[in-house]
Amino acid sequence: MKKLIIITSLIIISVSGNLMAKTGFSLGLIVPLGASFGIYSGNDAQHIKSDAGFEFGIHVQPAYFFGFDMLSFGLGLDLGYNRDVFAFKAAIDEKSRGGLTFDSLMIGILPRLDIAFISIGVGAGIKIPLAGSSYFRESDGGYTSQGYDFKKIGENFKNPYIPYVKAVVDFLLPFNLIVGVYASYNIPLVETKNPTFHAKLSSFDLGAEIGLRF
């Protein structure tokens, strides 16, 4: 019984703390997991359709919050590693699928508005691909792939940078836990240099995130 009372008291204290406006520094450690829907544009892109791939990352989000009554406004950064996928399937034979993946360094801003235990953020930034790969699986089972290091990315892609915009809604739970959802759009800047398949790459991403915020 005493243990139950202690646990209940800790939960009440934690939730009450989340309902109060905060002023000061904050640090978030976030792991996003989601689906990325590849979008290809250009003359050669007419031969393929959008497909879904799995993306994830490890993000560090330092911020400074200004408290006003029951809400806080935070000026923050969005930093870390992100694996981006630009998936597609053949327009004629949809069982033939492929895509491009990039392991990127992400640098962005993510202002937040905390209202009680809900945190809403809208931001933007740029991802710098450091490595990547291309892959294609034919309907008959054939598979090809190619890896890229930082130098090869510059040789095979024009404008090898991925600007993005992003929106998140997080729920601030007891014990510094965070769970939430996000949506982001990778703006079509990077494009292939392959003369047989020239296209710009973009994607729309949806997913969930989990982490800690101190």
FIKOLZA-1660 file (N, C-alpha, C; in steps of 0.1 Angstrom, whole numbers, plus 5000, padded with zeros to 4 digits):
% residues 214
   i   px   py   pz ch aa at
   1 5008 4988 5000  A  M  N
   1 5000 5000 5000  A  M CA
   1 5009 5013 5000  A  M  C
   2 5019 5012 5008  A  K  N
   2 5028 5024 5009  A  K CA
   2 5035 5026 4995  A  K  C
   3 5039 5015 4989  A  K  N
   3 5045 5016 4976  A  K CA
   3 5036 5023 4966  A  K  C
   4 5023 5019 4966  A  L  N
   4 5013 5024 4957  A  L CA
   4 5011 5039 4959  A  L  C
   5 5011 5043 4972  A  I  N
   5 5009 5057 4975  A  I CA
   5 5021 5065 4970  A  I  C
   6 5033 5060 4972  A  I  N
   6 5046 5067 4968  A  I CA
   6 5046 5068 4953  A  I  C
   7 5043 5058 4945  A  I  N
   7 5042 5058 4931  A  I CA
   7 5032 5068 4926  A  I  C
   8 5020 5068 4932  A  T  N
   8 5009 5077 4928  A  T CA
   8 5014 5092 4930  A  T  C
   9 5020 5094 4942  A  S  N
   9 5025 5107 4945  A  S CA
   9 5035 5112 4935  A  S  C
  10 5044 5104 4931  A  L  N
  10 5055 5107 4921  A  L CA
  10 5048 5111 4908  A  L  C
  11 5038 5103 4904  A  I  N
  11 5032 5106 4891  A  I CA
  11 5025 5119 4891  A  I  C
  12 5018 5122 4903  A  I  N
  12 5010 5135 4904  A  I CA
  12 5020 5146 4904  A  I  C
  13 5031 5145 4910  A  I  N
  13 5041 5156 4911  A  I CA
  13 5047 5158 4897  A  I  C
  14 5050 5147 4889  A  S  N
  14 5055 5148 4876  A  S CA
  14 5045 5155 4866  A  S  C
  15 5033 5150 4867  A  V  N
  15 5023 5156 4858  A  V CA
  15 5020 5171 4861  A  V  C
  16 5020 5174 4874  A  S  N
  16 5018 5188 4878  A  S CA
  16 5029 5197 4873  A  S  C
  17 5042 5191 4874  A  G  N
  17 5053 5199 4868  A  G CA
  17 5052 5201 4854  A  G  C
  18 5046 5192 4846  A  N  N
  18 5044 5194 4832  A  N CA
  18 5034 5205 4829  A  N  C
  19 5024 5207 4838  A  L  N
  19 5014 5216 4836  A  L CA
  19 5018 5231 4838  A  L  C
  20 5030 5232 4845  A  M  N
  20 5035 5246 4848  A  M CA
  20 5044 5251 4837  A  M  C
  21 5043 5264 4834  A  A  N
  21 5051 5270 4824  A  A CA
  21 5066 5270 4829  A  A  C
  22 5075 5267 4820  A  K  N
  22 5089 5266 4824  A  K CA
  22 5097 5276 4817  A  K  C
  23 5108 5281 4824  A  T  N
  23 5118 5290 4818  A  T CA
  23 5131 5284 4821  A  T  C
  24 5139 5283 4810  A  G  N
  24 5153 5278 4812  A  G CA
  24 5156 5269 4800  A  G  C
  25 5168 5262 4802  A  F  N
  25 5173 5254 4791  A  F CA
  25 5167 5240 4792  A  F  C
  26 5166 5233 4780  A  S  N
  26 5160 5220 4779  A  S CA
  26 5168 5212 4769  A  S  C
  27 5169 5199 4771  A  L  N
  27 5176 5190 4762  A  L CA
  27 5168 5178 4759  A  L  C
  28 5165 5176 4746  A  G  N
  28 5157 5165 4742  A  G CA
  28 5165 5155 4734  A  G  C
  29 5163 5142 4737  A  L  N
  29 5170 5131 4730  A  L CA
  29 5158 5123 4724  A  L  C
  30 5157 5123 4710  A  I  N
  30 5146 5118 4703  A  I CA
  30 5150 5108 4693  A  I  C
  31 5142 5097 4692  A  V  N
  31 5143 5087 4682  A  V CA
  31 5131 5086 4673  A  V  C
  32 5131 5092 4661  A  P  N
  32 5120 5091 4652  A  P CA
  32 5120 5078 4644  A  P  C
  33 5108 5072 4642  A  L  N
  33 5106 5060 4634  A  L CA
  33 5094 5062 4625  A  L  C
  34 5096 5061 4612  A  G  N
  34 5084 5064 4603  A  G CA
  34 5085 5059 4589  A  G  C
  35 5075 5062 4581  A  A  N
  35 5074 5058 4567  A  A CA
  35 5078 5071 4559  A  A  C
  36 5086 5068 4548  A  S  N
  36 5090 5079 4539  A  S CA
  36 5084 5075 4525  A  S  C
  37 5076 5084 4520  A  F  N
  37 5070 5082 4507  A  F CA
  37 5078 5090 4496  A  F  C
  38 5086 5083 4488  A  G  N
  38 5094 5089 4478  A  G CA
  38 5086 5096 4467  A  G  C
  39 5091 5108 4463  A  I  N
  39 5086 5116 4453  A  I CA
  39 5097 5120 4443  A  I  C
  40 5095 5116 4430  A  Y  N
  40 5105 5119 4420  A  Y CA
  40 5099 5128 4410  A  Y  C
  41 5106 5138 4406  A  S  N
  41 5101 5148 4396  A  S CA
  41 5111 5149 4385  A  S  C
  42 5106 5153 4373  A  G  N
  42 5115 5154 4361  A  G CA
  42 5110 5145 4350  A  G  C
  43 5116 5146 4338  A  N  N
  43 5111 5139 4326  A  N CA
  43 5112 5124 4328  A  N  C
  44 5123 5119 4334  A  D  N
  44 5125 5105 4335  A  D CA
  44 5116 5099 4347  A  D  C
  45 5111 5107 4355  A  A  N
  45 5103 5103 4367  A  A CA
  45 5089 5097 4363  A  A  C
  46 5085 5099 4350  A  Q  N
  46 5072 5094 4346  A  Q CA
  46 5072 5079 4345  A  Q  C
  47 5084 5072 4345  A  H  N
  47 5084 5058 4345  A  H CA
  47 5083 5051 4358  A  H  C
  48 5082 5059 4369  A  I  N
  48 5082 5053 4382  A  I CA
  48 5070 5059 4390  A  I  C
  49 5066 5052 4401  A  K  N
  49 5056 5057 4410  A  K CA
  49 5062 5058 4425  A  K  C
  50 5055 5066 4433  A  S  N
  50 5060 5067 4447  A  S CA
  50 5058 5054 4454  A  S  C
  51 5067 5051 4463  A  D  N
  51 5066 5039 4472  A  D CA
  51 5071 5043 4486  A  D  C
  52 5068 5034 4495  A  A  N
  52 5071 5037 4509  A  A CA
  52 5084 5030 4514  A  A  C
  53 5092 5037 4522  A  G  N
  53 5104 5031 4528  A  G CA
  53 5104 5034 4543  A  G  C
  54 5113 5028 4550  A  F  N
  54 5114 5029 4565  A  F CA
  54 5125 5039 4568  A  F  C
  55 5123 5049 4576  A  E  N
  55 5133 5059 4580  A  E CA
  55 5134 5059 4595  A  E  C
  56 5146 5064 4600  A  F  N
  56 5148 5065 4614  A  F CA
  56 5159 5075 4617  A  F  C
  57 5161 5079 4629  A  G  N
  57 5172 5088 4632  A  G CA
  57 5175 5088 4647  A  G  C
  58 5184 5096 4651  A  I  N
  58 5188 5099 4665  A  I CA
  58 5190 5114 4665  A  I  C
  59 5181 5122 4672  A  H  N
  59 5181 5136 4672  A  H CA
  59 5184 5142 4686  A  H  C
  60 5192 5152 4686  A  V  N
  60 5194 5160 4699  A  V CA
  60 5188 5174 4697  A  V  C
  61 5180 5178 4707  A  Q  N
  61 5172 5190 4705  A  Q CA
  61 5174 5199 4717  A  Q  C
  62 5185 5207 4718  A  P  N
  62 5187 5217 4728  A  P CA
  62 5178 5229 4726  A  P  C
  63 5173 5235 4737  A  A  N
  63 5164 5246 4735  A  A CA
  63 5164 5255 4748  A  A  C
  64 5160 5267 4746  A  Y  N
  64 5158 5276 4758  A  Y CA
  64 5143 5281 4758  A  Y  C
  65 5136 5279 4769  A  F  N
  65 5122 5281 4770  A  F CA
  65 5119 5294 4778  A  F  C
  66 5109 5302 4774  A  F  N
  66 5104 5313 4781  A  F CA
  66 5090 5310 4786  A  F  C
  67 5088 5311 4799  A  G  N
  67 5075 5307 4804  A  G CA
  67 5065 5319 4805  A  G  C
  68 5053 5317 4801  A  F  N
  68 5042 5327 4802  A  F CA
  68 5030 5320 4807  A  F  C
  69 5026 5322 4820  A  D  N
  69 5015 5316 4826  A  D CA
  69 5015 5300 4824  A  D  C
  70 5005 5295 4816  A  M  N
  70 5004 5281 4814  A  M CA
  70 5010 5276 4801  A  M  C
  71 5018 5284 4795  A  L  N
  71 5025 5280 4783  A  L CA
  71 5039 5285 4783  A  L  C
  72 5048 5278 4775  A  S  N
  72 5062 5282 4773  A  S CA
  72 5065 5282 4758  A  S  C
  73 5074 5292 4755  A  F  N
  73 5078 5292 4741  A  F CA
  73 5093 5289 4741  A  F  C
  74 5097 5280 4732  A  G  N
  74 5111 5275 4732  A  G CA
  74 5118 5278 4719  A  G  C
  75 5130 5283 4719  A  L  N
  75 5138 5285 4707  A  L CA
  75 5148 5274 4708  A  L  C
  76 5148 5265 4698  A  G  N
  76 5156 5253 4698  A  G CA
  76 5162 5249 4685  A  G  C
  77 5172 5239 4686  A  L  N
  77 5179 5234 4675  A  L CA
  77 5174 5219 4673  A  L  C
  78 5176 5214 4661  A  D  N
  78 5173 5200 4657  A  D CA
  78 5185 5194 4650  A  D  C
  79 5193 5187 4658  A  L  N
  79 5206 5182 4653  A  L CA
  79 5206 5167 4654  A  L  C
  80 5215 5161 4646  A  G  N
  80 5217 5146 4647  A  G CA
  80 5218 5139 4634  A  G  C
  81 5216 5126 4635  A  Y  N
  81 5217 5117 4624  A  Y CA
  81 5203 5113 4619  A  Y  C
  82 5201 5112 4606  A  N  N
  82 5189 5108 4600  A  N CA
  82 5191 5099 4588  A  N  C
  83 5184 5088 4587  A  R  N
  83 5185 5079 4575  A  R CA
  83 5172 5082 4566  A  R  C
  84 5175 5088 4555  A  D  N
  84 5164 5091 4545  A  D CA
  84 5163 5081 4534  A  D  C
  85 5150 5078 4530  A  V  N
  85 5148 5068 4520  A  V CA
  85 5139 5075 4509  A  V  C
  86 5143 5073 4497  A  F  N
  86 5135 5078 4485  A  F CA
  86 5131 5066 4477  A  F  C
  87 5120 5060 4481  A  A  N
  87 5116 5047 4475  A  A CA
  87 5107 5049 4462  A  A  C
  88 5107 5039 4453  A  F  N
  88 5099 5040 4441  A  F CA
  88 5096 5026 4437  A  F  C
  89 5086 5025 4428  A  K  N
  89 5082 5013 4421  A  K CA
  89 5080 5016 4407  A  K  C
  90 5083 5006 4398  A  A  N
  90 5081 5008 4384  A  A CA
  90 5067 5010 4380  A  A  C
  91 5064 5020 4371  A  A  N
  91 5051 5023 4367  A  A CA
  91 5044 5011 4360  A  A  C
  92 5051 5004 4352  A  I  N
  92 5045 4993 4344  A  I CA
  92 5045 4980 4352  A  I  C
  93 5055 4977 4359  A  D  N
  93 5056 4965 4367  A  D CA
  93 5058 4969 4382  A  D  C
  94 5047 4970 4389  A  E  N
  94 5048 4976 4403  A  E CA
  94 5055 4966 4413  A  E  C
  95 5057 4954 4409  A  K  N
  95 5065 4945 4417  A  K CA
  95 5080 4947 4417  A  K  C
  96 5084 4955 4407  A  S  N
  96 5098 4959 4406  A  S CA
  96 5100 4972 4414  A  S  C
  97 5108 4972 4425  A  R  N
  97 5109 4983 4434  A  R CA
  97 5124 4987 4436  A  R  C
  98 5126 4999 4440  A  G  N
  98 5139 5004 4443  A  G CA
  98 5139 5016 4451  A  G  C
  99 5151 5023 4452  A  G  N
  99 5152 5035 4459  A  G CA
  99 5166 5039 4462  A  G  C
 100 5167 5051 4468  A  L  N
 100 5180 5056 4473  A  L CA
 100 5179 5059 4488  A  L  C
 101 5189 5056 4495  A  T  N
 101 5190 5059 4509  A  T CA
 101 5202 5068 4512  A  T  C
 102 5201 5077 4521  A  F  N
 102 5212 5085 4525  A  F CA
 102 5213 5085 4541  A  F  C
 103 5225 5084 4546  A  D  N
 103 5228 5086 4560  A  D CA
 103 5233 5100 4561  A  D  C
 104 5225 5109 4568  A  S  N
 104 5227 5123 4567  A  S CA
 104 5230 5129 4581  A  S  C
 105 5238 5140 4581  A  L  N
 105 5239 5149 4593  A  L CA
 105 5228 5159 4591  A  L  C
 106 5220 5161 4602  A  M  N
 106 5209 5170 4601  A  M CA
 106 5212 5182 4610  A  M  C
 107 5210 5194 4604  A  I  N
 107 5211 5207 4612  A  I CA
 107 5199 5215 4609  A  I  C
 108 5192 5219 4620  A  G  N
 108 5179 5226 4618  A  G CA
 108 5175 5234 4630  A  G  C
 109 5165 5241 4629  A  I  N
 109 5159 5249 4640  A  I CA
 109 5145 5243 4643  A  I  C
 110 5141 5243 4655  A  L  N
 110 5127 5237 4659  A  L CA
 110 5121 5245 4670  A  L  C
 111 5116 5257 4667  A  P  N
 111 5108 5264 4678  A  P CA
 111 5097 5256 4683  A  P  C
 112 5094 5257 4696  A  R  N
 112 5083 5249 4702  A  R CA
 112 5074 5258 4710  A  R  C
 113 5061 5253 4711  A  L  N
 113 5052 5259 4720  A  L CA
 113 5046 5248 4729  A  L  C
 114 5049 5249 4742  A  D  N
 114 5044 5240 4752  A  D CA
 114 5031 5245 4759  A  D  C
 115 5021 5237 4758  A  I  N
 115 5008 5241 4764  A  I CA
 115 5005 5229 4773  A  I  C
 116 5006 5231 4786  A  A  N
 116 5004 5220 4796  A  A CA
 116 5014 5209 4793  A  A  C
 117 5008 5197 4790  A  F  N
 117 5017 5185 4787  A  F CA
 117 5019 5183 4772  A  F  C
 118 5015 5192 4763  A  I  N
 118 5016 5191 4749  A  I CA
 118 5026 5200 4743  A  I  C
 119 5035 5195 4735  A  S  N
 119 5046 5204 4729  A  S CA
 119 5044 5203 4714  A  S  C
 120 5042 5215 4708  A  I  N
 120 5040 5216 4693  A  I CA
 120 5053 5223 4687  A  I  C
 121 5059 5217 4677  A  G  N
 121 5070 5223 4671  A  G CA
 121 5069 5224 4656  A  G  C
 122 5074 5235 4650  A  V  N
 122 5074 5237 4636  A  V CA
 122 5088 5242 4632  A  V  C
 123 5095 5235 4623  A  G  N
 123 5109 5240 4620  A  G CA
 123 5113 5236 4606  A  G  C
 124 5126 5239 4604  A  A  N
 124 5132 5236 4591  A  A CA
 124 5147 5235 4592  A  A  C
 125 5153 5230 4582  A  G  N
 125 5168 5228 4582  A  G CA
 125 5173 5222 4570  A  G  C
 126 5185 5216 4571  A  I  N
 126 5191 5209 4560  A  I CA
 126 5198 5196 4564  A  I  C
 127 5197 5186 4556  A  K  N
 127 5204 5174 4558  A  K CA
 127 5216 5172 4548  A  K  C
 128 5227 5169 4554  A  I  N
 128 5240 5167 4545  A  I CA
 128 5243 5152 4544  A  I  C
 129 5240 5146 4533  A  P  N
 129 5243 5132 4531  A  P CA
 129 5258 5129 4532  A  P  C
 130 5262 5120 4541  A  L  N
 130 5276 5116 4543  A  L CA
 130 5279 5102 4536  A  L  C
 131 5269 5094 4534  A  A  N
 131 5270 5081 4528  A  A CA
 131 5256 5077 4523  A  A  C
 132 5255 5067 4515  A  G  N
 132 5242 5063 4510  A  G CA
 132 5244 5051 4501  A  G  C
 133 5232 5047 4494  A  S  N
 133 5232 5036 4485  A  S CA
 133 5220 5037 4476  A  S  C
 134 5221 5029 4465  A  S  N
 134 5209 5028 4456  A  S CA
 134 5206 5013 4455  A  S  C
 135 5194 5009 4453  A  Y  N
 135 5190 4995 4453  A  Y CA
 135 5179 4993 4443  A  Y  C
 136 5178 4981 4437  A  F  N
 136 5166 4978 4428  A  F CA
 136 5164 4963 4428  A  F  C
 137 5151 4960 4431  A  R  N
 137 5147 4946 4431  A  R CA
 137 5137 4943 4420  A  R  C
 138 5141 4935 4411  A  E  N
 138 5132 4932 4400  A  E CA
 138 5121 4922 4404  A  E  C
 139 5110 4922 4396  A  S  N
 139 5099 4913 4399  A  S CA
 139 5103 4898 4399  A  S  C
 140 5113 4895 4391  A  D  N
 140 5117 4881 4390  A  D CA
 140 5127 4877 4401  A  D  C
 141 5130 4886 4410  A  G  N
 141 5139 4883 4421  A  G CA
 141 5153 4888 4420  A  G  C
 142 5157 4894 4408  A  G  N
 142 5170 4899 4406  A  G CA
 142 5172 4912 4415  A  G  C
 143 5184 4913 4420  A  Y  N
 143 5187 4925 4429  A  Y CA
 143 5200 4931 4426  A  Y  C
 144 5201 4944 4426  A  T  N
 144 5213 4951 4424  A  T CA
 144 5214 4963 4434  A  T  C
 145 5226 4966 4438  A  S  N
 145 5228 4977 4447  A  S CA
 145 5241 4984 4445  A  S  C
 146 5242 4996 4450  A  Q  N
 146 5255 5003 4449  A  Q CA
 146 5256 5012 4461  A  Q  C
 147 5268 5013 4467  A  G  N
 147 5271 5021 4478  A  G CA
 147 5277 5034 4474  A  G  C
 148 5276 5044 4482  A  Y  N
 148 5282 5057 4480  A  Y CA
 148 5288 5062 4492  A  Y  C
 149 5301 5067 4491  A  D  N
 149 5307 5074 4502  A  D CA
 149 5305 5089 4499  A  D  C
 150 5310 5098 4508  A  F  N
 150 5308 5112 4506  A  F CA
 150 5313 5117 4493  A  F  C
 151 5324 5112 4488  A  K  N
 151 5329 5116 4475  A  K CA
 151 5321 5112 4464  A  K  C
 152 5316 5099 4464  A  K  N
 152 5308 5094 4453  A  K CA
 152 5294 5100 4453  A  K  C
 153 5289 5105 4464  A  I  N
 153 5277 5112 4464  A  I CA
 153 5278 5125 4456  A  I  C
 154 5289 5132 4458  A  G  N
 154 5292 5144 4450  A  G CA
 154 5293 5141 4435  A  G  C
 155 5298 5129 4432  A  E  N
 155 5301 5126 4418  A  E CA
 155 5288 5122 4411  A  E  C
 156 5278 5116 4419  A  N  N
 156 5266 5110 4413  A  N CA
 156 5254 5119 4414  A  N  C
 157 5254 5129 4423  A  F  N
 157 5243 5137 4425  A  F CA
 157 5246 5152 4425  A  F  C
 158 5237 5160 4419  A  K  N
 158 5238 5174 4418  A  K CA
 158 5231 5180 4430  A  K  C
 159 5237 5191 4436  A  N  N
 159 5231 5197 4448  A  N CA
 159 5229 5186 4459  A  N  C
 160 5239 5180 4464  A  P  N
 160 5238 5169 4474  A  P CA
 160 5234 5174 4488  A  P  C
 161 5223 5181 4489  A  Y  N
 161 5218 5186 4502  A  Y CA
 161 5203 5184 4502  A  Y  C
 162 5198 5182 4514  A  I  N
 162 5183 5179 4515  A  I CA
 162 5177 5189 4524  A  I  C
 163 5172 5200 4519  A  P  N
 163 5164 5209 4528  A  P CA
 163 5151 5203 4532  A  P  C
 164 5146 5206 4544  A  Y  N
 164 5134 5200 4549  A  Y CA
 164 5126 5210 4557  A  Y  C
 165 5113 5207 4558  A  V  N
 165 5104 5214 4568  A  V CA
 165 5098 5203 4576  A  V  C
 166 5094 5207 4589  A  K  N
 166 5090 5196 4598  A  K CA
 166 5080 5202 4608  A  K  C
 167 5070 5193 4612  A  A  N
 167 5061 5197 4623  A  A CA
 167 5060 5185 4632  A  A  C
 168 5060 5187 4645  A  V  N
 168 5059 5176 4655  A  V CA
 168 5048 5180 4666  A  V  C
 169 5042 5170 4671  A  V  N
 169 5033 5171 4683  A  V CA
 169 5038 5161 4693  A  V  C
 170 5043 5165 4704  A  D  N
 170 5048 5156 4714  A  D CA
 170 5040 5157 4727  A  D  C
 171 5039 5146 4734  A  F  N
 171 5032 5145 4747  A  F CA
 171 5043 5143 4758  A  F  C
 172 5043 5153 4768  A  L  N
 172 5053 5153 4778  A  L CA
 172 5048 5144 4790  A  L  C
 173 5054 5133 4792  A  L  N
 173 5049 5123 4802  A  L CA
 173 5057 5124 4814  A  L  C
 174 5053 5117 4825  A  P  N
 174 5061 5117 4837  A  P CA
 174 5074 5110 4835  A  P  C
 175 5084 5113 4844  A  F  N
 175 5097 5108 4843  A  F CA
 175 5105 5112 4831  A  F  C
 176 5102 5124 4825  A  N  N
 176 5109 5130 4814  A  N CA
 176 5107 5123 4801  A  N  C
 177 5097 5114 4800  A  L  N
 177 5094 5107 4788  A  L CA
 177 5087 5115 4778  A  L  C
 178 5089 5113 4765  A  I  N
 178 5082 5119 4754  A  I CA
 178 5078 5109 4744  A  I  C
 179 5065 5110 4740  A  V  N
 179 5060 5102 4728  A  V CA
 179 5053 5112 4719  A  V  C
 180 5054 5110 4706  A  G  N
 180 5047 5120 4697  A  G CA
 180 5047 5115 4683  A  G  C
 181 5042 5124 4675  A  V  N
 181 5041 5121 4660  A  V CA
 181 5048 5133 4653  A  V  C
 182 5052 5130 4641  A  Y  N
 182 5058 5140 4632  A  Y CA
 182 5054 5139 4618  A  Y  C
 183 5055 5150 4610  A  A  N
 183 5054 5150 4596  A  A CA
 183 5064 5159 4590  A  A  C
 184 5071 5155 4580  A  S  N
 184 5081 5163 4574  A  S CA
 184 5081 5162 4558  A  S  C
 185 5087 5172 4552  A  Y  N
 185 5088 5172 4537  A  Y CA
 185 5102 5175 4533  A  Y  C
 186 5108 5166 4526  A  N  N
 186 5122 5169 4520  A  N CA
 186 5120 5176 4507  A  N  C
 187 5125 5188 4506  A  I  N
 187 5123 5197 4495  A  I CA
 187 5132 5192 4483  A  I  C
 188 5127 5191 4471  A  P  N
 188 5134 5186 4460  A  P CA
 188 5146 5195 4455  A  P  C
 189 5158 5193 4460  A  L  N
 189 5169 5200 4456  A  L CA
 189 5180 5191 4450  A  L  C
 190 5183 5180 4457  A  V  N
 190 5192 5170 4452  A  V CA
 190 5186 5163 4440  A  V  C
 191 5195 5160 4430  A  E  N
 191 5190 5154 4418  A  E CA
 191 5201 5145 4412  A  E  C
 192 5197 5135 4405  A  T  N
 192 5207 5125 4400  A  T CA
 192 5214 5131 4388  A  T  C
 193 5226 5126 4386  A  K  N
 193 5234 5130 4374  A  K CA
 193 5234 5119 4363  A  K  C
 194 5227 5108 4366  A  N  N
 194 5227 5097 4357  A  N CA
 194 5219 5101 4344  A  N  C
 195 5226 5101 4332  A  P  N
 195 5219 5105 4320  A  P CA
 195 5207 5096 4316  A  P  C
 196 5207 5084 4320  A  T  N
 196 5196 5075 4317  A  T CA
 196 5185 5076 4327  A  T  C
 197 5187 5082 4338  A  F  N
 197 5176 5084 4347  A  F CA
 197 5179 5097 4355  A  F  C
 198 5174 5108 4350  A  H  N
 198 5176 5121 4356  A  H CA
 198 5164 5126 4363  A  H  C
 199 5164 5128 4376  A  A  N
 199 5153 5132 4384  A  A CA
 199 5157 5139 4397  A  A  C
 200 5148 5148 4402  A  K  N
 200 5150 5154 4415  A  K CA
 200 5143 5145 4425  A  K  C
 201 5148 5145 4437  A  L  N
 201 5143 5136 4448  A  L CA
 201 5137 5144 4459  A  L  C
 202 5125 5140 4463  A  S  N
 202 5119 5146 4475  A  S CA
 202 5111 5134 4482  A  S  C
 203 5105 5137 4493  A  S  N
 203 5097 5127 4500  A  S CA
 203 5088 5134 4511  A  S  C
 204 5078 5127 4514  A  F  N
 204 5069 5131 4525  A  F CA
 204 5069 5121 4535  A  F  C
 205 5072 5125 4548  A  D  N
 205 5075 5115 4558  A  D CA
 205 5065 5116 4570  A  D  C
 206 5060 5105 4575  A  L  N
 206 5051 5104 4586  A  L CA
 206 5056 5094 4596  A  L  C
 207 5055 5097 4609  A  G  N
 207 5059 5087 4618  A  G CA
 207 5057 5091 4633  A  G  C
 208 5062 5083 4641  A  A  N
 208 5062 5085 4656  A  A CA
 208 5076 5087 4661  A  A  C
 209 5076 5093 4673  A  E  N
 209 5089 5095 4680  A  E CA
 209 5088 5092 4694  A  E  C
 210 5099 5088 4700  A  I  N
 210 5100 5085 4714  A  I CA
 210 5113 5090 4720  A  I  C
 211 5113 5095 4732  A  G  N
 211 5126 5100 4737  A  G CA
 211 5125 5105 4752  A  G  C
 212 5134 5113 4755  A  L  N
 212 5135 5119 4768  A  L CA
 212 5137 5134 4767  A  L  C
 213 5132 5142 4776  A  R  N
 213 5135 5156 4776  A  R CA
 213 5137 5161 4790  A  R  C
 214 5149 5167 4792  A  F  N
 214 5153 5172 4805  A  F CA
 214 5152 5187 4806  A  F  C
% end
